[in-house]
Amino acid sequence: MKDYMKNTTIKSVLLKRVLPVAVGSLLGYAYYYFIGCNTGTCPITSNPFISTFYGGLLGGIFAWPGKSKKEVSNENN
């Protein structure tokens, strides 16, 4: 029973936290590749490492858990 819970927890963490960061990183690199700046004057889009990092950071921010509805309703009362 413990192995099942452990596998479920690992899969849950991968799907909810790691996958959005990986997708964000891929989208950040895609932004650099397709839209990025060739002249080097754009600090984020002229470097693939920086655009990939910022994409992953945005993916992580979107994956971060927010407040639940119970917490929000308790704060309003």
mmCIF file as gemmi writes it, N, C-alpha and C atoms, coordinates in Angstrom:
data_model
loop_
_atom_site.group_PDB
_atom_site.id
_atom_site.type_symbol
_atom_site.label_atom_id
_atom_site.label_alt_id
_atom_site.label_comp_id
_atom_site.label_asym_id
_atom_site.label_entity_id
_atom_site.label_seq_id
_atom_site.pdbx_PDB_ins_code
_atom_site.Cartn_x
_atom_site.Cartn_y
_atom_site.Cartn_z
_atom_site.occupancy
_atom_site.B_iso_or_equiv
_atom_site.pdbx_formal_charge
_atom_site.auth_seq_id
_atom_site.auth_asym_id
_atom_site.pdbx_PDB_model_num
ATOM 1 N N . MET Axp A 1 ? 0.813 -1.19 0 1 0 ? 1 A 1
ATOM 2 C CA . MET Axp A 1 ? 0 0 0 1 0 ? 1 A 1
ATOM 3 C C . MET Axp A 1 ? 0.86 1.259 0 1 0 ? 1 A 1
ATOM 4 N N . LYS Axp A 2 ? 1.969 1.24 0.713 1 0 ? 2 A 1
ATOM 5 C CA . LYS Axp A 2 ? 2.835 2.412 0.775 1 0 ? 2 A 1
ATOM 6 C C . LYS Axp A 2 ? 3.478 2.698 -0.579 1 0 ? 2 A 1
ATOM 7 N N . ASP Axp A 3 ? 3.823 1.641 -1.33 1 0 ? 3 A 1
ATOM 8 C CA . ASP Axp A 3 ? 4.433 1.836 -2.643 1 0 ? 3 A 1
ATOM 9 C C . ASP Axp A 3 ? 3.464 2.524 -3.595 1 0 ? 3 A 1
ATOM 10 N N . TYR Axp A 4 ? 2.196 2.169 -3.515 1 0 ? 4 A 1
ATOM 11 C CA . TYR Axp A 4 ? 1.193 2.794 -4.371 1 0 ? 4 A 1
ATOM 12 C C . TYR Axp A 4 ? 1.084 4.282 -4.057 1 0 ? 4 A 1
ATOM 13 N N . MET Axp A 5 ? 1.049 4.627 -2.784 1 0 ? 5 A 1
ATOM 14 C CA . MET Axp A 5 ? 0.947 6.033 -2.385 1 0 ? 5 A 1
ATOM 15 C C . MET Axp A 5 ? 2.191 6.801 -2.795 1 0 ? 5 A 1
ATOM 16 N N . LYS Axp A 6 ? 3.347 6.17 -2.682 1 0 ? 6 A 1
ATOM 17 C CA . LYS Axp A 6 ? 4.587 6.832 -3.059 1 0 ? 6 A 1
ATOM 18 C C . LYS Axp A 6 ? 4.606 7.099 -4.561 1 0 ? 6 A 1
ATOM 19 N N . ASN Axp A 7 ? 4.212 6.124 -5.372 1 0 ? 7 A 1
ATOM 20 C CA . ASN Axp A 7 ? 4.174 6.309 -6.819 1 0 ? 7 A 1
ATOM 21 C C . ASN Axp A 7 ? 3.148 7.352 -7.219 1 0 ? 7 A 1
ATOM 22 N N . THR Axp A 8 ? 2.017 7.367 -6.551 1 0 ? 8 A 1
ATOM 23 C CA . THR Axp A 8 ? 0.989 8.351 -6.847 1 0 ? 8 A 1
ATOM 24 C C . THR Axp A 8 ? 1.483 9.754 -6.512 1 0 ? 8 A 1
ATOM 25 N N . THR Axp A 9 ? 2.186 9.895 -5.411 1 0 ? 9 A 1
ATOM 26 C CA . THR Axp A 9 ? 2.708 11.198 -5.011 1 0 ? 9 A 1
ATOM 27 C C . THR Axp A 9 ? 3.764 11.682 -5.998 1 0 ? 9 A 1
ATOM 28 N N . ILE Axp A 10 ? 4.64 10.806 -6.428 1 0 ? 10 A 1
ATOM 29 C CA . ILE Axp A 10 ? 5.683 11.179 -7.382 1 0 ? 10 A 1
ATOM 30 C C . ILE Axp A 10 ? 5.055 11.602 -8.709 1 0 ? 10 A 1
ATOM 31 N N . LYS Axp A 11 ? 4.074 10.85 -9.181 1 0 ? 11 A 1
ATOM 32 C CA . LYS Axp A 11 ? 3.406 11.202 -10.43 1 0 ? 11 A 1
ATOM 33 C C . LYS Axp A 11 ? 2.672 12.526 -10.299 1 0 ? 11 A 1
ATOM 34 N N . SER Axp A 12 ? 2.062 12.746 -9.154 1 0 ? 12 A 1
ATOM 35 C CA . SER Axp A 12 ? 1.334 13.984 -8.919 1 0 ? 12 A 1
ATOM 36 C C . SER Axp A 12 ? 2.28 15.179 -8.941 1 0 ? 12 A 1
ATOM 37 N N . VAL Axp A 13 ? 3.421 15.038 -8.296 1 0 ? 13 A 1
ATOM 38 C CA . VAL Axp A 13 ? 4.4 16.118 -8.269 1 0 ? 13 A 1
ATOM 39 C C . VAL Axp A 13 ? 4.944 16.369 -9.668 1 0 ? 13 A 1
ATOM 40 N N . LEU Axp A 14 ? 5.214 15.307 -10.403 1 0 ? 14 A 1
ATOM 41 C CA . LEU Axp A 14 ? 5.723 15.476 -11.762 1 0 ? 14 A 1
ATOM 42 C C . LEU Axp A 14 ? 4.715 16.188 -12.649 1 0 ? 14 A 1
ATOM 43 N N . LEU Axp A 15 ? 3.467 15.796 -12.567 1 0 ? 15 A 1
ATOM 44 C CA . LEU Axp A 15 ? 2.465 16.401 -13.434 1 0 ? 15 A 1
ATOM 45 C C . LEU Axp A 15 ? 2.127 17.833 -13.034 1 0 ? 15 A 1
ATOM 46 N N . LYS Axp A 16 ? 2.126 18.109 -11.754 1 0 ? 16 A 1
ATOM 47 C CA . LYS Axp A 16 ? 1.692 19.43 -11.296 1 0 ? 16 A 1
ATOM 48 C C . LYS Axp A 16 ? 2.812 20.448 -11.19 1 0 ? 16 A 1
ATOM 49 N N . ARG Axp A 17 ? 4.059 20.019 -11.023 1 0 ? 17 A 1
ATOM 50 C CA . ARG Axp A 17 ? 5.148 20.967 -10.799 1 0 ? 17 A 1
ATOM 51 C C . ARG Axp A 17 ? 6.21 20.926 -11.896 1 0 ? 17 A 1
ATOM 52 N N . VAL Axp A 18 ? 6.679 19.751 -12.243 1 0 ? 18 A 1
ATOM 53 C CA . VAL Axp A 18 ? 7.796 19.641 -13.169 1 0 ? 18 A 1
ATOM 54 C C . VAL Axp A 18 ? 7.348 19.837 -14.612 1 0 ? 18 A 1
ATOM 55 N N . LEU Axp A 19 ? 6.22 19.292 -14.973 1 0 ? 19 A 1
ATOM 56 C CA . LEU Axp A 19 ? 5.742 19.394 -16.351 1 0 ? 19 A 1
ATOM 57 C C . LEU Axp A 19 ? 5.5 20.845 -16.782 1 0 ? 19 A 1
ATOM 58 N N . PRO Axp A 20 ? 4.847 21.69 -15.973 1 0 ? 20 A 1
ATOM 59 C CA . PRO Axp A 20 ? 4.69 23.088 -16.395 1 0 ? 20 A 1
ATOM 60 C C . PRO Axp A 20 ? 6.014 23.826 -16.554 1 0 ? 20 A 1
ATOM 61 N N . VAL Axp A 21 ? 6.999 23.512 -15.717 1 0 ? 21 A 1
ATOM 62 C CA . VAL Axp A 21 ? 8.31 24.146 -15.852 1 0 ? 21 A 1
ATOM 63 C C . VAL Axp A 21 ? 8.984 23.692 -17.144 1 0 ? 21 A 1
ATOM 64 N N . ALA Axp A 22 ? 8.876 22.406 -17.46 1 0 ? 22 A 1
ATOM 65 C CA . ALA Axp A 22 ? 9.471 21.895 -18.701 1 0 ? 22 A 1
ATOM 66 C C . ALA Axp A 22 ? 8.78 22.489 -19.925 1 0 ? 22 A 1
ATOM 67 N N . VAL Axp A 23 ? 7.467 22.589 -19.89 1 0 ? 23 A 1
ATOM 68 C CA . VAL Axp A 23 ? 6.726 23.171 -21.016 1 0 ? 23 A 1
ATOM 69 C C . VAL Axp A 23 ? 7.075 24.651 -21.154 1 0 ? 23 A 1
ATOM 70 N N . GLY Axp A 24 ? 7.168 25.358 -20.037 1 0 ? 24 A 1
ATOM 71 C CA . GLY Axp A 24 ? 7.553 26.765 -20.074 1 0 ? 24 A 1
ATOM 72 C C . GLY Axp A 24 ? 8.945 26.959 -20.638 1 0 ? 24 A 1
ATOM 73 N N . SER Axp A 25 ? 9.869 26.06 -20.281 1 0 ? 25 A 1
ATOM 74 C CA . SER Axp A 25 ? 11.224 26.135 -20.816 1 0 ? 25 A 1
ATOM 75 C C . SER Axp A 25 ? 11.232 25.915 -22.321 1 0 ? 25 A 1
ATOM 76 N N . LEU Axp A 26 ? 10.478 24.932 -22.771 1 0 ? 26 A 1
ATOM 77 C CA . LEU Axp A 26 ? 10.394 24.688 -24.213 1 0 ? 26 A 1
ATOM 78 C C . LEU Axp A 26 ? 9.773 25.869 -24.945 1 0 ? 26 A 1
ATOM 79 N N . LEU Axp A 27 ? 8.752 26.465 -24.372 1 0 ? 27 A 1
ATOM 80 C CA . LEU Axp A 27 ? 8.133 27.637 -24.998 1 0 ? 27 A 1
ATOM 81 C C . LEU Axp A 27 ? 9.074 28.841 -24.984 1 0 ? 27 A 1
ATOM 82 N N . GLY Axp A 28 ? 9.865 28.976 -23.927 1 0 ? 28 A 1
ATOM 83 C CA . GLY Axp A 28 ? 10.855 30.053 -23.881 1 0 ? 28 A 1
ATOM 84 C C . GLY Axp A 28 ? 11.902 29.891 -24.965 1 0 ? 28 A 1
ATOM 85 N N . TYR Axp A 29 ? 12.368 28.663 -25.172 1 0 ? 29 A 1
ATOM 86 C CA . TYR Axp A 29 ? 13.336 28.426 -26.236 1 0 ? 29 A 1
ATOM 87 C C . TYR Axp A 29 ? 12.69 28.625 -27.61 1 0 ? 29 A 1
ATOM 88 N N . ALA Axp A 30 ? 11.441 28.195 -27.754 1 0 ? 30 A 1
ATOM 89 C CA . ALA Axp A 30 ? 10.739 28.387 -29.03 1 0 ? 30 A 1
ATOM 90 C C . ALA Axp A 30 ? 10.574 29.877 -29.322 1 0 ? 30 A 1
ATOM 91 N N . TYR Axp A 31 ? 10.326 30.658 -28.3 1 0 ? 31 A 1
ATOM 92 C CA . TYR Axp A 31 ? 10.216 32.106 -28.49 1 0 ? 31 A 1
ATOM 93 C C . TYR Axp A 31 ? 11.538 32.676 -28.986 1 0 ? 31 A 1
ATOM 94 N N . TYR Axp A 32 ? 12.644 32.232 -28.379 1 0 ? 32 A 1
ATOM 95 C CA . TYR Axp A 32 ? 13.966 32.668 -28.84 1 0 ? 32 A 1
ATOM 96 C C . TYR Axp A 32 ? 14.194 32.253 -30.293 1 0 ? 32 A 1
ATOM 97 N N . TYR Axp A 33 ? 13.864 31.019 -30.616 1 0 ? 33 A 1
ATOM 98 C CA . TYR Axp A 33 ? 14.174 30.47 -31.932 1 0 ? 33 A 1
ATOM 99 C C . TYR Axp A 33 ? 13.348 31.134 -33.039 1 0 ? 33 A 1
ATOM 100 N N . PHE Axp A 34 ? 12.062 31.302 -32.803 1 0 ? 34 A 1
ATOM 101 C CA . PHE Axp A 34 ? 11.19 31.808 -33.863 1 0 ? 34 A 1
ATOM 102 C C . PHE Axp A 34 ? 11.043 33.33 -33.869 1 0 ? 34 A 1
ATOM 103 N N . ILE Axp A 35 ? 11.094 33.968 -32.716 1 0 ? 35 A 1
ATOM 104 C CA . ILE Axp A 35 ? 10.811 35.396 -32.643 1 0 ? 35 A 1
ATOM 105 C C . ILE Axp A 35 ? 12.032 36.191 -32.196 1 0 ? 35 A 1
ATOM 106 N N . GLY Axp A 36 ? 12.971 35.544 -31.549 1 0 ? 36 A 1
ATOM 107 C CA . GLY Axp A 36 ? 14.104 36.215 -30.917 1 0 ? 36 A 1
ATOM 108 C C . GLY Axp A 36 ? 14.81 37.263 -31.76 1 0 ? 36 A 1
ATOM 109 N N . CYS Axp A 37 ? 15.584 38.051 -31.11 1 0 ? 37 A 1
ATOM 110 C CA . CYS Axp A 37 ? 16.259 39.2 -31.692 1 0 ? 37 A 1
ATOM 111 C C . CYS Axp A 37 ? 17.666 38.789 -32.144 1 0 ? 37 A 1
ATOM 112 N N . ASN Axp A 38 ? 18.018 39.074 -33.369 1 0 ? 38 A 1
ATOM 113 C CA . ASN Axp A 38 ? 19.325 38.698 -33.92 1 0 ? 38 A 1
ATOM 114 C C . ASN Axp A 38 ? 20.404 39.736 -33.657 1 0 ? 38 A 1
ATOM 115 N N . THR Axp A 39 ? 20.025 40.96 -33.373 1 0 ? 39 A 1
ATOM 116 C CA . THR Axp A 39 ? 21.012 42.021 -33.22 1 0 ? 39 A 1
ATOM 117 C C . THR Axp A 39 ? 21.707 42.001 -31.875 1 0 ? 39 A 1
ATOM 118 N N . GLY Axp A 40 ? 21.147 41.331 -30.902 1 0 ? 40 A 1
ATOM 119 C CA . GLY Axp A 40 ? 21.74 41.262 -29.576 1 0 ? 40 A 1
ATOM 120 C C . GLY Axp A 40 ? 21.324 42.405 -28.669 1 0 ? 40 A 1
ATOM 121 N N . THR Axp A 41 ? 20.432 43.255 -29.122 1 0 ? 41 A 1
ATOM 122 C CA . THR Axp A 41 ? 20.007 44.38 -28.298 1 0 ? 41 A 1
ATOM 123 C C . THR Axp A 41 ? 18.891 44.013 -27.332 1 0 ? 41 A 1
ATOM 124 N N . CYS Axp A 42 ? 18.242 42.898 -27.549 1 0 ? 42 A 1
ATOM 125 C CA . CYS Axp A 42 ? 17.165 42.443 -26.662 1 0 ? 42 A 1
ATOM 126 C C . CYS Axp A 42 ? 17.786 41.521 -25.61 1 0 ? 42 A 1
ATOM 127 N N . PRO Axp A 43 ? 17.792 41.914 -24.35 1 0 ? 43 A 1
ATOM 128 C CA . PRO Axp A 43 ? 18.514 41.122 -23.355 1 0 ? 43 A 1
ATOM 129 C C . PRO Axp A 43 ? 17.936 39.73 -23.11 1 0 ? 43 A 1
ATOM 130 N N . ILE Axp A 44 ? 16.644 39.553 -23.263 1 0 ? 44 A 1
ATOM 131 C CA . ILE Axp A 44 ? 16.055 38.243 -22.971 1 0 ? 44 A 1
ATOM 132 C C . ILE Axp A 44 ? 16.032 37.365 -24.211 1 0 ? 44 A 1
ATOM 133 N N . THR Axp A 45 ? 15.59 37.884 -25.324 1 0 ? 45 A 1
ATOM 134 C CA . THR Axp A 45 ? 15.369 37.043 -26.502 1 0 ? 45 A 1
ATOM 135 C C . THR Axp A 45 ? 16.602 36.852 -27.367 1 0 ? 45 A 1
ATOM 136 N N . SER Axp A 46 ? 17.717 37.523 -27.066 1 0 ? 46 A 1
ATOM 137 C CA . SER Axp A 46 ? 18.909 37.339 -27.879 1 0 ? 46 A 1
ATOM 138 C C . SER Axp A 46 ? 19.765 36.175 -27.385 1 0 ? 46 A 1
ATOM 139 N N . ASN Axp A 47 ? 19.477 35.647 -26.207 1 0 ? 47 A 1
ATOM 140 C CA . ASN Axp A 47 ? 20.252 34.556 -25.627 1 0 ? 47 A 1
ATOM 141 C C . ASN Axp A 47 ? 19.318 33.375 -25.346 1 0 ? 47 A 1
ATOM 142 N N . PRO Axp A 48 ? 19.611 32.193 -25.919 1 0 ? 48 A 1
ATOM 143 C CA . PRO Axp A 48 ? 18.698 31.059 -25.709 1 0 ? 48 A 1
ATOM 144 C C . PRO Axp A 48 ? 18.634 30.583 -24.259 1 0 ? 48 A 1
ATOM 145 N N . PHE Axp A 49 ? 19.717 30.717 -23.512 1 0 ? 49 A 1
ATOM 146 C CA . PHE Axp A 49 ? 19.722 30.264 -22.126 1 0 ? 49 A 1
ATOM 147 C C . PHE Axp A 49 ? 18.819 31.143 -21.256 1 0 ? 49 A 1
ATOM 148 N N . ILE Axp A 50 ? 18.877 32.431 -21.495 1 0 ? 50 A 1
ATOM 149 C CA . ILE Axp A 50 ? 18.065 33.346 -20.695 1 0 ? 50 A 1
ATOM 150 C C . ILE Axp A 50 ? 16.588 33.186 -21.03 1 0 ? 50 A 1
ATOM 151 N N . SER Axp A 51 ? 16.26 33.079 -22.311 1 0 ? 51 A 1
ATOM 152 C CA . SER Axp A 51 ? 14.845 32.926 -22.676 1 0 ? 51 A 1
ATOM 153 C C . SER Axp A 51 ? 14.296 31.586 -22.186 1 0 ? 51 A 1
ATOM 154 N N . THR Axp A 52 ? 15.101 30.54 -22.206 1 0 ? 52 A 1
ATOM 155 C CA . THR Axp A 52 ? 14.674 29.245 -21.679 1 0 ? 52 A 1
ATOM 156 C C . THR Axp A 52 ? 14.455 29.324 -20.17 1 0 ? 52 A 1
ATOM 157 N N . PHE Axp A 53 ? 15.365 30.013 -19.48 1 0 ? 53 A 1
ATOM 158 C CA . PHE Axp A 53 ? 15.222 30.178 -18.029 1 0 ? 53 A 1
ATOM 159 C C . PHE Axp A 53 ? 13.945 30.939 -17.68 1 0 ? 53 A 1
ATOM 160 N N . TYR Axp A 54 ? 13.706 32.047 -18.373 1 0 ? 54 A 1
ATOM 161 C CA . TYR Axp A 54 ? 12.511 32.831 -18.084 1 0 ? 54 A 1
ATOM 162 C C . TYR Axp A 54 ? 11.238 32.063 -18.429 1 0 ? 54 A 1
ATOM 163 N N . GLY Axp A 55 ? 11.26 31.266 -19.477 1 0 ? 55 A 1
ATOM 164 C CA . GLY Axp A 55 ? 10.108 30.434 -19.798 1 0 ? 55 A 1
ATOM 165 C C . GLY Axp A 55 ? 9.832 29.421 -18.708 1 0 ? 55 A 1
ATOM 166 N N . GLY Axp A 56 ? 10.88 28.775 -18.213 1 0 ? 56 A 1
ATOM 167 C CA . GLY Axp A 56 ? 10.719 27.832 -17.104 1 0 ? 56 A 1
ATOM 168 C C . GLY Axp A 56 ? 10.254 28.51 -15.837 1 0 ? 56 A 1
ATOM 169 N N . LEU Axp A 57 ? 10.741 29.718 -15.593 1 0 ? 57 A 1
ATOM 170 C CA . LEU Axp A 57 ? 10.316 30.472 -14.421 1 0 ? 57 A 1
ATOM 171 C C . LEU Axp A 57 ? 8.83 30.808 -14.503 1 0 ? 57 A 1
ATOM 172 N N . LEU Axp A 58 ? 8.378 31.228 -15.661 1 0 ? 58 A 1
ATOM 173 C CA . LEU Axp A 58 ? 6.95 31.517 -15.823 1 0 ? 58 A 1
ATOM 174 C C . LEU Axp A 58 ? 6.107 30.25 -15.692 1 0 ? 58 A 1
ATOM 175 N N . GLY Axp A 59 ? 6.595 29.135 -16.222 1 0 ? 59 A 1
ATOM 176 C CA . GLY Axp A 59 ? 5.889 27.865 -16.047 1 0 ? 59 A 1
ATOM 177 C C . GLY Axp A 59 ? 5.787 27.486 -14.578 1 0 ? 59 A 1
ATOM 178 N N . GLY Axp A 60 ? 6.852 27.723 -13.822 1 0 ? 60 A 1
ATOM 179 C CA . GLY Axp A 60 ? 6.831 27.445 -12.393 1 0 ? 60 A 1
ATOM 180 C C . GLY Axp A 60 ? 5.883 28.345 -11.631 1 0 ? 60 A 1
ATOM 181 N N . ILE Axp A 61 ? 5.808 29.603 -12.048 1 0 ? 61 A 1
ATOM 182 C CA . ILE Axp A 61 ? 4.893 30.535 -11.392 1 0 ? 61 A 1
ATOM 183 C C . ILE Axp A 61 ? 3.45 30.114 -11.637 1 0 ? 61 A 1
ATOM 184 N N . PHE Axp A 62 ? 3.135 29.715 -12.855 1 0 ? 62 A 1
ATOM 185 C CA . PHE Axp A 62 ? 1.774 29.274 -13.151 1 0 ? 62 A 1
ATOM 186 C C . PHE Axp A 62 ? 1.438 27.96 -12.46 1 0 ? 62 A 1
ATOM 187 N N . ALA Axp A 63 ? 2.43 27.139 -12.165 1 0 ? 63 A 1
ATOM 188 C CA . ALA Axp A 63 ? 2.188 25.859 -11.51 1 0 ? 63 A 1
ATOM 189 C C . ALA Axp A 63 ? 2.135 25.986 -9.992 1 0 ? 63 A 1
ATOM 190 N N . TRP Axp A 64 ? 2.55 27.116 -9.454 1 0 ? 64 A 1
ATOM 191 C CA . TRP Axp A 64 ? 2.575 27.293 -8.01 1 0 ? 64 A 1
ATOM 192 C C . TRP Axp A 64 ? 1.152 27.266 -7.472 1 0 ? 64 A 1
ATOM 193 N N . PRO Axp A 65 ? 0.917 26.517 -6.409 1 0 ? 65 A 1
ATOM 194 C CA . PRO Axp A 65 ? -0.456 26.428 -5.899 1 0 ? 65 A 1
ATOM 195 C C . PRO Axp A 65 ? -0.913 27.757 -5.3 1 0 ? 65 A 1
ATOM 196 N N . GLY Axp A 66 ? -2.126 28.116 -5.615 1 0 ? 66 A 1
ATOM 197 C CA . GLY Axp A 66 ? -2.713 29.343 -5.078 1 0 ? 66 A 1
ATOM 198 C C . GLY Axp A 66 ? -3.535 29.033 -3.848 1 0 ? 66 A 1
ATOM 199 N N . LYS Axp A 67 ? -4.233 30.014 -3.39 1 0 ? 67 A 1
ATOM 200 C CA . LYS Axp A 67 ? -5.099 29.816 -2.232 1 0 ? 67 A 1
ATOM 201 C C . LYS Axp A 67 ? -6.339 29.046 -2.652 1 0 ? 67 A 1
ATOM 202 N N . SER Axp A 68 ? -6.789 28.188 -1.763 1 0 ? 68 A 1
ATOM 203 C CA . SER Axp A 68 ? -8.01 27.446 -2.042 1 0 ? 68 A 1
ATOM 204 C C . SER Axp A 68 ? -9.222 28.342 -1.792 1 0 ? 68 A 1
ATOM 205 N N . LYS Axp A 69 ? -10.365 27.901 -2.264 1 0 ? 69 A 1
ATOM 206 C CA . LYS Axp A 69 ? -11.586 28.686 -2.086 1 0 ? 69 A 1
ATOM 207 C C . LYS Axp A 69 ? -11.935 28.831 -0.603 1 0 ? 69 A 1
ATOM 208 N N . LYS Axp A 70 ? -11.633 27.821 0.203 1 0 ? 70 A 1
ATOM 209 C CA . LYS Axp A 70 ? -11.91 27.895 1.638 1 0 ? 70 A 1
ATOM 210 C C . LYS Axp A 70 ? -11.076 28.999 2.289 1 0 ? 70 A 1
ATOM 211 N N . GLU Axp A 71 ? -9.79 29.076 1.917 1 0 ? 71 A 1
ATOM 212 C CA . GLU Axp A 71 ? -8.92 30.098 2.5 1 0 ? 71 A 1
ATOM 213 C C . GLU Axp A 71 ? -9.382 31.493 2.098 1 0 ? 71 A 1
ATOM 214 N N . VAL Axp A 72 ? -9.805 31.654 0.86 1 0 ? 72 A 1
ATOM 215 C CA . VAL Axp A 72 ? -10.256 32.965 0.392 1 0 ? 72 A 1
ATOM 216 C C . VAL Axp A 72 ? -11.546 33.36 1.096 1 0 ? 72 A 1
ATOM 217 N N . SER Axp A 73 ? -12.496 32.423 1.255 1 0 ? 73 A 1
ATOM 218 C CA . SER Axp A 73 ? -13.759 32.746 1.931 1 0 ? 73 A 1
ATOM 219 C C . SER Axp A 73 ? -13.546 33.014 3.41 1 0 ? 73 A 1
ATOM 220 N N . ASN Axp A 74 ? -12.584 32.346 4.048 1 0 ? 74 A 1
ATOM 221 C CA . ASN Axp A 74 ? -12.294 32.596 5.459 1 0 ? 74 A 1
ATOM 222 C C . ASN Axp A 74 ? -11.683 33.979 5.645 1 0 ? 74 A 1
ATOM 223 N N . GLU Axp A 75 ? -10.907 34.45 4.699 1 0 ? 75 A 1
ATOM 224 C CA . GLU Axp A 75 ? -10.294 35.773 4.813 1 0 ? 75 A 1
ATOM 225 C C . GLU Axp A 75 ? -11.342 36.877 4.648 1 0 ? 75 A 1
ATOM 226 N N . ASN Axp A 76 ? -12.378 36.609 3.861 1 0 ? 76 A 1
ATOM 227 C CA . ASN Axp A 76 ? -13.411 37.619 3.65 1 0 ? 76 A 1
ATOM 228 C C . ASN Axp A 76 ? -14.334 37.78 4.849 1 0 ? 76 A 1
ATOM 229 N N . ASN Axp A 77 ? -14.422 36.781 5.706 1 0 ? 77 A 1
ATOM 230 C CA . ASN Axp A 77 ? -15.312 36.851 6.874 1 0 ? 77 A 1
ATOM 231 C C . ASN Axp A 77 ? -14.659 37.499 8.04 1 0 ? 77 A 1
